[in-house]
């Protein structure tokens, strides 16, 4: 059954706040994942490059 009630400005503001909080949390997690990936790539590449410069 269709809900025919209209969305109010306060409803939209509440939804926007919840989405903003979720987005901030995801951005923090993504930052940690980027750093972890960088460390893994460096740990993998450095041993392969070390013999070239020895």
C-alpha positions as CSV (number, residue, x, y, z in Angstrom):
1,X,0.0,0.0,0.0
2,X,1.3,3.4,-0.9
3,X,2.2,5.9,1.9
4,X,0.7,9.2,0.9
5,X,2.2,11.4,3.6
6,X,4.4,14.2,2.5
7,X,8.0,14.6,3.6
8,X,8.7,17.6,5.8
9,X,11.8,19.7,5.9
10,X,12.6,18.3,9.4
11,X,12.4,14.8,8.0
12,X,14.8,15.7,5.2
13,X,17.2,17.4,7.7
14,X,17.2,14.3,9.9
15,X,17.9,12.0,7.0
16,X,20.7,14.3,5.7
17,X,22.3,14.3,9.2
18,X,22.2,10.5,9.4
19,X,23.6,10.2,5.9
20,X,26.4,12.7,6.7
21,X,27.4,10.7,9.8
22,X,27.5,7.5,7.8
23,X,29.5,9.1,5.1
24,X,32.0,10.5,7.6
25,X,32.5,7.0,9.1
26,X,33.0,5.4,5.6
27,X,35.5,8.1,4.7
28,X,37.5,7.3,7.9
29,X,37.5,3.6,7.1
30,X,38.5,4.3,3.6
31,X,41.5,6.3,4.8
32,X,42.6,3.4,7.0
33,X,42.3,1.0,4.1
34,X,44.3,3.2,1.8
35,X,47.2,3.3,4.4
36,X,47.0,-0.4,4.8
37,X,47.2,-1.0,1.1
38,X,50.1,1.3,0.8
39,X,52.0,-0.6,3.5
40,X,51.3,-3.9,1.8
41,X,52.4,-2.6,-1.6
42,X,55.6,-1.2,-0.1
43,X,56.3,-4.4,1.8
44,X,55.9,-6.4,-1.4
45,X,57.8,-4.1,-3.8
46,X,60.8,-3.2,-1.6
47,X,62.3,-6.8,-1.4
48,X,62.0,-7.1,-5.2
49,X,63.8,-3.8,-5.8
50,X,66.5,-4.3,-3.1
51,X,68.7,-6.6,-5.3
52,X,68.7,-4.1,-8.1
53,X,70.3,-1.4,-6.1
54,X,72.8,-3.6,-4.1
